[in-house]
Amino acid sequence: MKRILLATDGSNFALSSAAYIANLYAGASDLEITVLNILPSVPPLYLEEHRDPLIRKHYAAWREKTLEEARKYTDEAVDVLQRSGFKKSHIHTKHTPQVVGVARDIIREADAGHYDACTMGKKGMGWFDDTFLGSITSKLLEISEDHPVWLVSGSEWKSRNVLVAMDHTPKAVELSRYVGEMLRGLEGVKICFYHYCTPSMENLSLERRELEEIEKRIADHERNQMDHFFQEAQKVLDDLGFDKKAVEYEFELGKSASTRKASQRILEKVQEGQYGTLVIGRKGATAAREFRLGSVALRVSTESQNCAVWVV
C-alpha cells in the first residue's frame, strides 16, 4: 500500500495538489492518503489561560474556531478525492498543533507516518504565500532530505505522462525505482528519461578546433554513461512490470552549460511533451552535504508551471 501525506492550508493551490493526486491515482486501490493541516501556534496571550477565567473563555472560543477552519480545509481536500472515486476508508485527516514551525511539523508527521511522498500546492495564500515557491514550501524542500516532495502547480495535467530528468550520475536508476513503485499498476503511464548534455567550454582560451574536439569527446563519453544508466533504469521498470513501449529515452546536446539554461530546457521539454509530472533528483551531481538542494532542482521547482515536480 502506497502512503501519501497531503498538506493543505485551505488555499486553491493546496486543493490543486488534491486534484493532482485524484487525477493521477484515479481507479487505484493500493493508496492511502492522509490530509494534514497544521494548526496555527497559540497566541502568547492565551498561554496564560490557566490563570484567568476570562482568558480561558476566549482561548476556548479561539481554539474551537481554529479547529473548525482546519476541518473545513481538510474536508474540502477529502471531497476532491472522494469525487474522483477514492474510498473513504483510504482517506484520513489529521489536525496537528504547530510545535516547531509548519515545515518542520510536516516533516515530523512524514517521519512518524513513513509516507512515500509529501504533496502540496505551490504558492498558497496561507502557509505557502511568499515569492516564487512560498516560505513554507521553500523551507520544506530545504529540510526534507529523506522525504520525496511533490510540488503541484496549475489545474490541468496529463499526469500519467512522466518526464524523468537525468543528471550525469547513477541517480537515474534510483529515480526509476521510485517512479516505478509509485506508478506501478496505473494504466496509460508513459515515462521518458531525458538528459540535457552541456559540455560547453566557451570560457577556455583554446583554438576553436581544439575546443570542438574536446567538447565532442566529453559529449560522447557522457552519452555512453547515460545510455548505460538508462539501460539500468529500464531494467528496474521491466522488473516492476512496465511495458518497454511505455518507456523512452532522449539525450539532447545543448550549447550552454549554465544552470539556468539546463533548468529552462527541462521545463520547455515538459511543455513540449505535455508531461503532467516531472521527476528530478534533489542534489543532482552535487553530493556535498552542505548543499541540501541542487541548483537545477531549485530552479525547476521555482519556475515550473502547470505540472507536478517530484523532488526525490
VENNORKA-V469533 format. One record per residue. RES is the residue in one letter. OMEGA is omega in whole degrees, 0 to 359 (none if undefined). NEAR is the number of other C-alpha atoms within 8 Angstrom. Layout:
BEGIN
res = <RES;RES>
omega = <OMEGA;OMEGA>
near = <NEAR;NEAR>
END
This chain:
BEGIN
res = <M;K;R;I;L;L;A;T;D;G;S;N;F;A;L;S;S;A;A;Y;I;A;N;L;Y;A;G;A;S;D;L;E;I;T;V;L;N;I;L;P;S;V;P;P;L;Y;L;E;E;H;R;D;P;L;I;R;K;H;Y;A;A;W;R;E;K;T;L;E;E;A;R;K;Y;T;D;E;A;V;D;V;L;Q;R;S;G;F;K;K;S;H;I;H;T;K;H;T;P;Q;V;V;G;V;A;R;D;I;I;R;E;A;D;A;G;H;Y;D;A;C;T;M;G;K;K;G;M;G;W;F;D;D;T;F;L;G;S;I;T;S;K;L;L;E;I;S;E;D;H;P;V;W;L;V;S;G;S;E;W;K;S;R;N;V;L;V;A;M;D;H;T;P;K;A;V;E;L;S;R;Y;V;G;E;M;L;R;G;L;E;G;V;K;I;C;F;Y;H;Y;C;T;P;S;M;E;N;L;S;L;E;R;R;E;L;E;E;I;E;K;R;I;A;D;H;E;R;N;Q;M;D;H;F;F;Q;E;A;Q;K;V;L;D;D;L;G;F;D;K;K;A;V;E;Y;E;F;E;L;G;K;S;A;S;T;R;K;A;S;Q;R;I;L;E;K;V;Q;E;G;Q;Y;G;T;L;V;I;G;R;K;G;A;T;A;A;R;E;F;R;L;G;S;V;A;L;R;V;S;T;E;S;Q;N;C;A;V;W;V;V>
omega = <177;183;182;174;182;182;181;173;177;181;174;178;179;179;178;178;176;179;178;179;180;180;184;187;177;180;181;180;184;183;173;182;173;179;187;169;176;181;179;179;182;177;183;182;186;177;178;187;182;183;188;181;181;178;180;179;181;177;179;179;179;182;180;179;179;178;179;178;180;179;178;180;182;179;179;178;178;180;177;181;183;179;177;173;178;178;181;182;180;180;179;176;180;178;187;177;177;182;181;183;187;183;181;177;175;179;177;177;178;177;184;185;179;181;178;180;173;188;176;175;180;180;177;181;179;179;196;187;177;181;177;187;192;187;181;179;179;180;181;177;183;189;186;187;184;184;173;179;178;178;186;174;180;183;179;182;164;199;176;167;190;175;177;181;182;168;184;175;178;182;181;180;177;179;181;179;180;179;181;181;181;183;182;177;179;180;173;180;175;186;176;173;188;176;178;184;182;182;187;177;188;182;180;181;178;173;185;181;179;180;180;180;179;179;179;180;179;181;179;179;181;178;179;178;184;175;180;180;179;178;178;179;179;178;178;181;175;181;179;174;179;177;180;181;181;183;181;180;178;177;182;179;181;183;182;181;184;178;181;180;180;180;178;182;177;180;174;179;177;181;181;182;181;177;177;184;175;180;182;177;183;188;184;181;180;183;184;183;185;177;184;181;181;184;180;179;180;180;180;180;182;190;182;178;176;174;173;177;175;176;190;none>
near = <5;9;12;13;14;13;12;15;13;12;10;7;15;15;14;13;15;13;11;13;10;12;10;8;8;10;6;9;5;6;10;11;11;12;15;13;13;12;11;7;7;6;6;6;7;11;8;10;13;7;6;8;8;7;11;13;9;9;10;8;8;8;8;8;8;10;10;8;8;12;9;9;12;14;8;10;12;11;8;12;13;10;7;9;8;14;7;7;5;9;12;10;8;8;11;8;8;11;7;6;7;11;10;10;12;11;10;8;8;12;8;6;6;7;11;10;11;14;13;13;14;13;13;14;9;8;10;14;12;8;7;7;13;14;11;11;12;9;9;12;10;9;8;10;9;4;10;12;12;12;14;16;14;10;8;6;12;8;12;11;12;14;13;14;13;13;11;10;9;7;10;14;12;9;13;13;11;8;8;12;8;7;8;9;5;8;4;5;10;9;11;11;13;12;12;13;10;11;11;9;8;5;4;5;4;6;6;6;6;8;11;8;8;8;11;8;8;9;12;8;8;10;9;8;9;11;8;8;12;12;8;9;13;11;8;12;12;10;7;9;7;11;7;7;5;9;12;8;8;8;10;8;8;10;7;9;11;6;8;8;9;13;12;9;9;11;10;8;8;12;8;7;6;8;16;14;14;14;13;14;13;11;12;14;8;7;7;5;5;4;9;10;10;12;8;11;15;9;10;13;10;8;7;10;6;11;15;12;14;12;12;10>
END
